[in-house]
Amino acid sequence: MEWGRAKKFVIILLVILNAVLAGLNYRQRQANTMTAAQERAIFEVLSQNGIGMYTELPTQISARARISAKMPEYSKETLERLFFGSEKTVVTVRGEQRIYRGENVALTMSGTRGLLLREDVPEGKGEMTKQEAEEIAQRFIDGTEHFFGAYGTPMVTEKEKGFQVDYHGLYKREQIFANYFSFTVTDGGIRQIRFSYAPIQGYSGEKRDLCYPDEALLTFMRERKKEGAAQEAAVQHMELGYDRIEKDTAAEGDIYLEPCYRIHVVDEEEPYLVNAYTCQIVHKD
C-alpha cells in the first residue's frame, strides 16, 4: 500500500516538474522572439521616414558565440584543379596579390579573397533564363564542395550584361556571409567569379545576446539619414548570419566572425551590415 502511494507521489511530482520546465521553455522562447507589436511599430516608424518593408523579419533571436576561422591554404595545383580544369598556369606576384594566368583565364588571389575572369566568355544574356544561370553556377558549387564546403540557396539577380548568382556559406545551419561566391553568368557560361573563403574552425567564446531586428533597422535608418541617401527606399530582404568585422588582410592568425544583420535595399548594390552584438553599422573595405 505504501509503495502504491509512493509511486503516485512520484508520478505527480514528475507531472509538476514537466509543467514547470515547459513553462520555463515557453518563457525562454518568448524572450528570444520578436513580437508582432514590435514588428508593427518598426514598420510604422520606417514608413514615416520613407522606408517600405517588403520582407519578413528574422524573429527567433537567441544568444550566439563568435565563430573562428583561419586563413585558407592553396597550392598552385589545387587552384589549377578548382578553377582552370587542371590547366597549367603562370604565376605573378604583386605585393600581397598572386595572379595565376592560363590561356584565357586569370585568377587573382589576396588573403581570403579571389577574383577569376574568363576572357573567352563574352558578355550578354541572350535568351538565357534565371534558372539556367543558376544551374550553371550550381554545377561549379557542387563540383568544389569537397574543398569549399556547403553553400545555401542562391540569390539570382538579372543584370544588363548577364545574371549575378550569389551564394553564402553554411555552418551548422548558420549563414556565413564572410564565405561567399558571386558569379557573373552569361549565355556563354561563367564569365567572372568573386569569392571569399576562410575555413571554419568552430564556435569561440561565450554566447552573447543579440540586438533585435527592429533595433538594427533603426540603426540602418539613422545611417541612411547620415549618408544623405535618397529619402524613399524599399527593404527587400533582411537576414541574420556571420560576417568578418575587421578588414580583410593577408595576415596570419585566427579570423573571428560575429553575428550580423544584412539589410538589402532595392536598386542598391551593397547591403547594409549591422553588427548584432553592438547594433552598429559595419563599414566593409
C-alpha positions in Angstrom: 0.0 0.0 0.0 2.8 2.4 0.9 4.6 1.5 -2.3 1.5 2.4 -4.3 1.2 5.8 -2.7 4.9 6.4 -3.3 4.5 5.6 -7.0 1.6 8.0 -7.3 3.5 10.7 -5.5 6.5 10.3 -7.9 4.2 10.4 -10.9 2.5 13.6 -9.6 5.9 15.1 -8.9 7.1 14.3 -12.4 4.0 15.9 -14.0 4.5 19.1 -11.9 8.2 19.1 -12.9 7.4 18.7 -16.6 4.8 21.5 -16.4 7.4 23.8 -14.7 10.0 23.0 -17.4 7.5 23.6 -20.2 6.7 27.0 -18.7 10.3 27.9 -18.4 11.0 26.8 -22.0 8.0 28.8 -23.2 9.2 31.9 -21.4 12.7 31.4 -22.8 11.2 31.2 -26.4 9.1 34.3 -25.8 12.2 36.2 -24.6 14.0 35.2 -27.8 11.1 36.0 -30.1 10.3 39.4 -31.6 6.6 40.2 -31.0 4.0 41.2 -33.6 3.7 44.5 -31.8 7.4 45.2 -32.2 7.1 44.4 -35.9 4.2 46.8 -36.4 5.9 49.5 -34.5 9.1 49.4 -36.5 7.2 49.1 -39.8 5.3 52.3 -38.9 8.5 54.2 -37.9 10.2 53.2 -41.2 7.2 54.1 -43.2 7.0 57.6 -41.6 10.6 58.0 -42.7 10.1 56.9 -46.3 11.3 53.3 -46.0 9.0 50.5 -47.0 9.4 46.9 -45.8 8.7 44.1 -48.3 10.1 41.2 -46.4 9.6 39.2 -43.2 12.0 39.9 -40.3 14.1 37.3 -38.5 12.0 36.7 -35.4 13.8 33.9 -33.5 16.8 35.7 -31.9 18.9 33.8 -29.4 22.4 34.4 -27.9 25.2 33.4 -30.1 29.0 32.9 -29.8 31.6 34.1 -32.3 32.9 31.7 -34.9 36.6 31.3 -35.5 38.1 30.6 -39.0 41.6 30.6 -40.4 43.4 31.8 -43.5 43.0 29.4 -46.4 45.9 27.5 -47.8 46.0 26.8 -51.5 48.6 25.0 -53.5 49.2 26.0 -57.2 47.9 22.6 -58.2 44.8 22.9 -56.1 43.9 26.3 -57.7 44.5 24.9 -61.2 42.2 22.0 -60.4 39.5 24.1 -58.9 39.4 27.0 -61.4 41.4 26.0 -64.5 40.3 22.5 -65.3 43.9 21.4 -64.3 45.4 23.6 -67.0 48.9 24.7 -66.0 49.2 28.4 -65.1 51.9 31.1 -64.9 52.1 32.9 -61.5 52.9 36.6 -61.0 53.3 38.2 -57.5 52.4 41.8 -57.0 52.6 42.8 -53.3 50.0 40.7 -51.5 48.4 39.5 -54.7 49.2 36.3 -56.6 48.0 36.2 -60.2 47.5 32.9 -61.9 47.1 33.0 -65.7 46.0 30.3 -68.1 45.3 30.7 -71.8 42.1 32.6 -71.4 41.6 32.7 -67.6 43.1 35.0 -64.9 42.7 34.4 -61.2 43.9 37.0 -58.6 44.2 35.8 -55.0 44.8 38.1 -52.0 44.1 36.9 -48.4 40.8 35.2 -48.2 39.6 36.7 -51.5 39.8 35.7 -55.1 38.7 37.1 -58.5 38.5 35.0 -61.6 37.9 36.3 -65.1 37.3 34.3 -68.2 38.3 36.4 -71.2 36.9 33.9 -73.7 33.4 34.2 -72.3 31.5 37.2 -73.9 29.1 39.5 -72.0 25.3 39.3 -72.7 22.3 37.3 -71.6 21.0 36.3 -74.9 18.0 34.0 -74.4 19.3 32.7 -71.0 16.8 32.4 -68.1 17.5 32.9 -64.4 17.1 29.2 -63.8 19.7 28.3 -66.5 22.1 30.8 -64.9 21.6 29.3 -61.5 22.1 25.8 -62.8 25.5 26.8 -64.4 26.7 28.4 -61.1 25.3 25.4 -59.1 27.4 23.0 -61.1 30.5 24.9 -60.0 29.4 24.9 -56.4 28.7 21.2 -56.4 32.0 20.4 -58.1 34.0 22.3 -55.4 32.1 21.4 -52.3 34.8 19.0 -51.2 37.1 22.0 -50.8 34.9 25.0 -50.1 32.2 23.3 -48.1 28.4 23.8 -48.2 26.6 26.8 -49.5 23.0 27.8 -49.2 20.2 28.8 -51.6 21.5 31.4 -54.1 20.1 34.8 -54.9 19.8 35.4 -58.6 19.7 39.0 -60.0 19.3 39.9 -63.6 21.9 42.4 -64.8 22.3 44.3 -68.0 25.1 42.1 -69.3 24.3 38.8 -67.6 23.0 37.3 -64.4 24.6 37.6 -60.9 24.3 34.5 -58.8 25.3 34.9 -55.1 25.9 32.2 -52.6 26.8 32.3 -48.9 28.5 29.6 -46.9 26.8 27.5 -44.2 28.0 26.2 -40.9 25.6 24.2 -38.7 22.6 26.0 -40.4 24.2 29.4 -39.8 24.7 31.7 -42.8 28.3 32.7 -43.2 28.4 36.0 -45.1 32.2 36.1 -44.9 32.3 33.0 -47.1 30.7 33.7 -50.5 30.7 33.1 -54.2 29.3 35.7 -56.6 29.1 34.5 -60.2 28.5 36.6 -63.3 26.9 34.2 -65.8 26.2 35.0 -69.4 24.9 32.9 -72.3 28.5 31.8 -72.9 28.9 30.5 -69.3 30.6 31.8 -66.2 32.5 35.0 -67.1 33.5 36.1 -63.6 33.7 34.7 -60.1 34.3 36.9 -57.0 34.7 34.8 -53.8 36.0 34.9 -50.2 36.7 31.8 -48.2 38.1 31.1 -44.7 37.9 27.5 -43.4 35.6 27.4 -40.3 37.2 26.1 -37.1 34.1 26.2 -34.8 32.4 28.4 -32.2 34.6 30.5 -30.0 34.0 32.1 -26.5 30.8 32.6 -24.6 27.4 33.2 -26.1 26.3 36.8 -26.1 22.9 38.4 -26.5 22.0 40.0 -29.9 20.1 43.2 -30.6 16.7 42.6 -32.2 15.8 43.3 -35.8 13.8 46.4 -35.0 16.9 47.9 -33.3 19.0 47.0 -36.3 16.5 48.6 -38.6 16.6 51.8 -36.6 20.4 51.8 -36.9 20.0 51.3 -40.6 17.5 54.2 -40.9 19.8 56.6 -39.0 22.8 55.6 -41.2 20.8 56.4 -44.4 19.9 59.8 -43.0 23.6 60.4 -42.0 24.7 59.4 -45.6 22.1 61.7 -47.1 20.7 58.8 -49.1 17.5 59.0 -51.1 14.5 59.6 -48.9 12.4 56.9 -50.4 13.7 53.3 -50.1 12.4 49.7 -50.1 13.9 46.9 -48.0 13.5 43.7 -50.0 15.4 41.3 -47.6 16.8 41.1 -44.1 18.8 38.2 -42.9 20.9 37.2 -39.9 24.3 35.4 -40.2 28.0 35.7 -39.5 30.5 38.1 -41.1 34.1 39.3 -40.6 34.3 42.7 -38.8 37.9 43.5 -39.1 39.4 44.4 -42.5 40.5 41.5 -44.8 44.3 41.3 -44.9 46.7 38.5 -45.8 47.9 38.4 -42.2 48.4 35.1 -40.4 46.3 34.1 -37.4 42.7 33.4 -36.4 39.8 35.1 -38.1 36.7 35.9 -36.0 33.2 36.2 -37.4 30.4 37.9 -35.5 26.6 37.8 -35.9 25.4 40.5 -38.2 22.2 41.6 -39.9 22.3 42.2 -43.6 19.7 44.7 -44.9 19.1 44.6 -48.7 17.6 47.7 -50.3 16.0 47.6 -53.8 18.3 49.1 -56.5 21.3 49.4 -54.2 24.3 47.1 -55.0 25.6 46.5 -51.5 23.5 45.6 -48.4 23.8 47.5 -45.1 25.6 45.5 -42.4 24.7 45.8 -38.7 26.7 44.1 -36.0 24.2 42.2 -34.0 26.3 42.4 -30.8 26.8 46.2 -30.8 23.9 47.3 -33.1 26.3 49.5 -35.0 26.9 49.8 -38.8 29.8 47.8 -40.1 31.7 49.6 -42.9 33.4 47.0 -45.1 36.5 47.8 -47.1 
